[in-house]
Amino acid sequence: MFEFIGGYWWLVFPLFGVLASLGSAWERGARRRHRRRLEVLHAKAELKAAQAAARGRPVTGPIPQQADSTAAQTTSVAAAPSQLERLFAAHDDVTARWLEYELDVAKLIAYPAMSDGRQPLTAAFLRARKVADGLRPPNARTKLTSEQLSEYRNAVTDYEVAFDVAERDARRIKDSGFTDVERKRLDTAKQLLTVAIDQAATPAERQLAYKRVREELDGLISLSDEAIVVLEKQVGHELTAGPTATGPEPAAPAAEPKPRAMPVPEPEAMPARPSAGANAPHGTWPVPSRGADTAPGRITRPKPRP
């Protein structure tokens, strides 16, 4: 066995080329099958739209024959408001379904392919959305030619079909395009997201969980500015929600009456001291002497006479 492999090792290169050609052929076949499927869905949608238009505009008399078919194609006709309104409703419905993935971070984590323009089906959906938005009339009473109306109807149908196909594919593959380490980061972000919007958690826990969610998703999923704004509003609402959020604020307590100031009695006037020239009463108490030969404040007694 090893001798055979050692002698015919050069067969690896042609076998590699054969396998590569088989893989490319399989991929081309898958694309053709997908294209045919879109064509079938497109045809069914056109048939349904034609039947709905026929039910909305019943024919009550004979159809007049037009002599010039070219003039009939270019003649401006006012489309029935009900028909344009139905197309507007279908257009808005697909856009709302797409925004659920674009603005909901939990859905972005669960189905990241819906926000990844590198996916072929997601890219096809985004192109169909751009075409439908470009062909949409300003309002339901806009006068359109038959060609313009048909073109917008086809664009809305392509928009619906492309979204359905991209959504089914995103739900099928989920996060299989990531590595094991990246999938663990996505699971961590999903768990932290539940904490960030959980009212039972403390404000500090919710703020920390929100920051961790942004860190875990960095480099894995690109969040749009609108999705970040919606997430911050959810976290901020949970942080500000409280007992006063659903009811009127309690009335401020009445101010306590200030105590009345008590009058302070004025001090009584001290009696006036007698002047130095007045005659002091005779007594036995010694008189302090402030002569030059004695220290200040020293008491001297009179000497007895012989």
C-alpha positions as CSV (number, residue, x, y, z in Angstrom):
1,M,0.0,0.0,0.0
2,F,2.7,2.5,1.0
3,E,4.8,1.4,-2.0
4,F,1.9,2.1,-4.3
5,I,1.3,5.6,-2.7
6,G,5.0,6.3,-2.9
7,G,5.2,5.4,-6.6
8,Y,2.0,7.2,-7.6
9,W,2.0,10.2,-5.4
10,W,1.8,12.5,-8.4
11,L,-1.8,11.4,-8.9
12,V,-2.8,13.7,-6.0
13,F,-2.7,16.8,-8.3
14,P,-5.0,15.5,-11.0
15,L,-7.4,14.1,-8.4
16,F,-7.5,17.5,-6.7
17,G,-8.4,19.1,-10.0
18,V,-11.1,16.6,-10.6
19,L,-12.6,17.2,-7.1
20,A,-12.4,21.0,-7.6
21,S,-14.3,20.7,-10.9
22,L,-16.9,18.5,-9.3
23,G,-17.4,21.0,-6.5
24,S,-17.8,23.9,-8.9
25,A,-20.2,22.0,-11.0
26,W,-22.3,21.2,-8.0
27,E,-22.3,24.9,-7.0
28,R,-23.4,25.9,-10.5
29,G,-26.2,23.4,-10.4
30,A,-27.3,24.7,-7.0
31,R,-27.4,28.2,-8.4
32,R,-29.5,27.1,-11.4
33,R,-31.9,25.3,-9.1
34,H,-32.2,28.3,-6.9
35,R,-32.8,30.5,-10.0
36,R,-35.5,28.2,-11.3
37,R,-37.2,28.2,-7.9
38,L,-37.2,32.0,-7.8
39,E,-38.7,32.0,-11.3
40,V,-41.5,29.6,-10.2
41,L,-42.2,31.7,-7.1
42,H,-42.2,34.8,-9.2
43,A,-44.7,33.4,-11.7
44,K,-47.0,32.2,-8.9
45,A,-46.9,35.7,-7.3
46,E,-47.7,37.3,-10.7
47,L,-50.6,35.0,-11.1
48,K,-52.0,35.8,-7.6
49,A,-51.5,39.5,-8.3
50,A,-53.4,39.3,-11.6
51,Q,-56.2,37.4,-10.0
52,A,-56.4,39.9,-7.1
53,A,-56.5,42.8,-9.6
54,A,-59.2,41.1,-11.6
55,R,-61.3,40.7,-8.5
56,G,-60.7,44.3,-7.5
57,R,-61.6,45.7,-10.9
58,P,-64.6,43.7,-12.3
59,V,-65.3,44.0,-16.0
60,T,-69.0,45.2,-16.5
61,G,-69.1,45.8,-20.2
62,P,-67.3,44.8,-23.4
63,I,-63.6,45.6,-23.6
64,P,-63.0,48.3,-26.2
65,Q,-60.5,47.3,-28.9
66,Q,-57.5,49.7,-29.2
67,A,-56.2,50.3,-32.7
68,D,-52.7,51.3,-31.7
69,S,-51.0,48.8,-29.3
70,T,-47.9,51.0,-28.9
71,A,-49.9,54.0,-27.9
72,A,-51.8,51.8,-25.3
73,Q,-48.5,50.8,-23.7
74,T,-47.3,54.4,-23.3
75,T,-50.6,56.0,-22.3
76,S,-50.6,57.2,-18.7
77,V,-53.3,55.6,-16.6
78,A,-54.3,56.1,-13.1
79,A,-53.8,52.8,-11.2
80,A,-56.6,51.8,-8.8
81,P,-55.8,53.2,-5.3
82,S,-56.8,49.9,-3.8
83,Q,-54.2,48.0,-6.0
84,L,-51.4,50.4,-5.0
85,E,-52.5,50.2,-1.4
86,R,-52.2,46.4,-1.5
87,L,-48.7,46.7,-3.0
88,F,-47.8,49.2,-0.4
89,A,-49.1,47.0,2.4
90,A,-47.0,44.0,1.0
91,H,-44.0,46.2,0.7
92,D,-44.3,47.5,4.2
93,D,-44.9,44.1,5.7
94,V,-41.6,42.7,4.3
95,T,-39.8,45.8,5.5
96,A,-41.2,45.3,9.0
97,R,-40.2,41.7,9.1
98,W,-36.7,42.6,8.1
99,L,-36.5,45.3,10.7
100,E,-37.3,42.7,13.4
101,Y,-34.0,41.1,12.6
102,E,-32.1,44.4,12.0
103,L,-33.2,46.1,15.3
104,D,-33.6,43.2,17.6
105,V,-30.1,42.2,19.0
106,A,-31.4,38.9,20.3
107,K,-32.5,37.9,16.8
108,L,-29.3,39.1,15.3
109,I,-27.4,36.8,17.7
110,A,-29.7,33.9,17.0
111,Y,-29.7,34.4,13.2
112,P,-26.5,36.4,12.3
113,A,-26.8,35.6,8.5
114,M,-29.7,38.0,8.2
115,S,-27.4,41.0,8.8
116,D,-24.4,39.6,6.9
117,G,-24.2,41.0,3.4
118,R,-21.6,38.5,2.5
119,Q,-24.2,35.8,2.4
120,P,-25.4,35.4,-1.2
121,L,-29.1,35.1,-0.3
122,T,-28.9,38.0,2.1
123,A,-27.1,40.1,-0.6
124,A,-29.8,39.2,-3.1
125,F,-32.5,40.3,-0.7
126,L,-30.8,43.6,-0.1
127,R,-30.6,44.3,-3.8
128,A,-34.3,43.4,-4.2
129,R,-35.1,45.8,-1.4
130,K,-33.2,48.6,-3.0
131,V,-35.0,48.1,-6.3
132,A,-38.4,48.0,-4.7
133,D,-37.8,51.1,-2.7
134,G,-36.6,52.9,-5.8
135,L,-39.7,52.0,-7.8
136,R,-42.2,52.8,-5.0
137,P,-44.6,55.7,-5.9
138,P,-44.9,58.6,-3.4
139,N,-48.5,57.8,-2.6
140,A,-51.4,55.6,-3.6
141,R,-53.0,58.2,-5.9
142,T,-49.9,58.7,-8.1
143,K,-50.7,58.2,-11.8
144,L,-48.6,55.4,-13.2
145,T,-48.4,53.9,-16.6
146,S,-49.2,50.2,-17.0
147,E,-45.5,49.5,-17.5
148,Q,-44.6,51.3,-14.3
149,L,-47.3,49.6,-12.3
150,S,-46.2,46.2,-13.6
151,E,-42.5,47.0,-12.8
152,Y,-43.3,48.0,-9.3
153,R,-45.5,44.9,-8.8
154,N,-42.7,42.6,-10.0
155,A,-40.2,44.4,-7.7
156,V,-42.4,43.9,-4.6
157,T,-42.8,40.2,-5.6
158,D,-39.1,39.8,-5.9
159,Y,-38.7,41.6,-2.6
160,E,-41.0,39.2,-0.8
161,V,-39.5,36.0,-2.4
162,A,-35.9,37.1,-1.7
163,F,-36.7,37.8,1.9
164,D,-38.5,34.4,2.4
165,V,-35.5,32.6,0.9
166,A,-33.0,34.5,2.9
167,E,-34.9,34.0,6.1
168,R,-35.2,30.3,5.6
169,D,-31.5,30.0,4.9
170,A,-30.6,32.1,7.9
171,R,-32.8,29.9,10.2
172,R,-31.2,26.8,8.7
173,I,-27.5,27.7,9.1
174,K,-27.9,29.8,12.3
175,D,-24.4,30.3,13.7
176,S,-22.7,27.4,11.9
177,G,-20.4,29.8,10.1
178,F,-18.6,30.7,13.3
179,T,-15.9,28.8,15.1
180,D,-16.4,27.1,18.5
181,V,-14.8,30.0,20.3
182,E,-17.0,32.5,18.5
183,R,-20.1,30.5,19.2
184,K,-19.2,30.5,22.9
185,R,-18.9,34.3,22.7
186,L,-22.4,34.5,21.1
187,D,-23.9,32.3,23.8
188,T,-22.3,34.5,26.4
189,A,-23.7,37.6,24.7
190,K,-27.1,36.1,24.6
191,Q,-27.1,35.3,28.3
192,L,-25.8,38.8,29.2
193,L,-28.5,40.4,27.0
194,T,-31.2,38.8,29.2
195,V,-29.6,40.3,32.3
196,A,-29.2,43.7,30.6
197,I,-33.0,44.0,30.0
198,D,-34.1,42.2,33.2
199,Q,-35.9,44.4,35.6
200,A,-35.1,42.1,38.5
201,A,-31.4,42.8,38.2
202,T,-29.8,45.8,39.9
203,P,-28.9,48.9,37.8
204,A,-25.2,48.1,38.2
205,E,-25.7,44.6,37.0
206,R,-27.6,45.8,33.9
207,Q,-25.1,48.4,33.0
208,L,-22.2,45.9,33.3
209,A,-24.2,43.3,31.3
210,Y,-24.8,45.8,28.5
211,K,-21.1,46.7,28.3
212,R,-20.2,43.0,28.2
213,V,-22.7,42.4,25.4
214,R,-21.1,45.1,23.3
215,E,-17.6,43.6,24.0
216,E,-18.6,40.0,23.1
217,L,-20.3,41.0,19.8
218,D,-17.4,43.2,18.8
219,G,-15.8,41.6,15.7
220,L,-18.5,39.0,15.3
221,I,-21.7,40.9,14.4
222,S,-21.9,44.4,13.2
223,L,-24.7,46.2,15.0
224,S,-26.3,49.1,13.2
225,D,-26.7,52.5,14.9
226,E,-30.5,52.0,15.0
227,A,-30.1,48.6,16.8
228,I,-27.7,50.2,19.3
229,V,-30.2,53.0,20.0
230,V,-33.1,50.5,20.5
231,L,-30.9,48.4,22.9
232,E,-29.9,51.4,24.9
233,K,-33.5,52.5,25.2
234,Q,-34.4,49.0,26.5
235,V,-31.6,49.1,29.0
236,G,-32.3,52.7,30.0
237,H,-36.1,52.0,30.4
238,E,-35.3,49.1,32.7
239,L,-32.9,51.3,34.7
240,T,-35.4,54.2,35.1
241,A,-38.4,51.9,35.7
242,G,-39.5,52.0,39.4
243,P,-42.5,52.4,41.7
244,T,-42.9,56.1,40.5
245,A,-42.7,55.2,36.8
246,T,-46.3,53.9,36.6
247,G,-48.0,56.3,39.1
248,P,-48.0,59.9,40.0
249,E,-45.2,61.2,42.2
250,P,-46.1,61.4,45.9
251,A,-46.8,64.9,47.2
252,A,-44.0,66.6,49.0
253,P,-44.4,66.6,52.8
254,A,-45.7,69.9,54.2
255,A,-43.1,72.2,55.6
256,E,-42.9,72.1,59.4
257,P,-43.7,75.4,61.1
258,K,-40.6,77.2,62.2
259,P,-40.3,77.8,66.0
260,R,-40.9,81.3,67.1
261,A,-37.9,83.2,68.3
262,M,-38.0,83.8,72.0
263,P,-37.1,87.4,73.1
264,V,-33.7,87.6,74.7
265,P,-33.7,89.6,78.0
266,E,-31.3,92.5,78.0
267,P,-28.5,92.3,80.7
268,E,-29.1,94.4,83.8
269,A,-26.9,97.5,84.2
270,M,-24.1,97.1,86.7
271,P,-24.1,99.7,89.5
272,A,-21.6,102.5,89.0
273,R,-18.3,102.3,90.8
274,P,-17.5,105.1,93.3
275,S,-15.1,107.7,92.1
276,A,-11.5,107.9,93.4
277,G,-12.1,111.2,95.1
278,A,-15.0,110.1,97.3
279,N,-14.4,109.3,101.0
280,A,-14.0,105.7,101.5
281,P,-15.7,104.2,104.6
282,H,-13.5,103.3,107.5
283,G,-12.9,99.6,107.8
284,T,-10.4,97.1,108.9
285,W,-9.6,95.7,105.5
286,P,-6.1,96.5,104.2
287,V,-5.6,99.0,101.3
288,P,-3.4,97.9,98.5
289,S,-0.4,100.2,98.0
290,R,1.0,101.0,94.5
291,G,4.1,102.8,95.5
292,A,7.3,102.7,93.5
293,D,9.1,100.6,96.1
294,T,6.6,97.8,96.2
295,A,5.6,95.3,93.6
296,P,2.2,95.8,91.9
297,G,-0.6,94.2,93.8
298,R,1.4,93.6,97.0
299,I,-0.5,94.3,100.3
300,T,1.2,96.4,102.9
301,R,0.0,96.9,106.5
302,P,0.6,100.1,108.5
303,K,3.4,99.8,111.1
304,P,2.4,100.3,114.8
305,R,3.5,103.6,116.5
306,P,5.8,103.4,119.5
